[in-house]
């Protein structure tokens, strides 16, 4: 049984080698290979940029929390402020 399995795997390996060889001899195959290599480089660059955006989003969230905490007391003080003594309220 093991010999039969190895024989099957050997045949499969031979067929795959032949298929790869035929593909490499096909017209335009070198352009396809170059495009695939370029695609890998582009994906790497995209991952690097995405990581930078994640860090910026974290910093932005932290800053938004700080701004919110700084503006909350100011809102409470502004809403409780009295109008100036020289101004009169407008009638609707």
Secondary structure, 3 states (H helix, E strand, C coil): CHHHHHHHHHHHHHHHHHHHHHHHHCCCHHHHHHHHHHHHHHHHHHHHHHHHHHHHHHHHHHHHHHHHHHHHHHHHHHHCCCCCCCCCCCCC
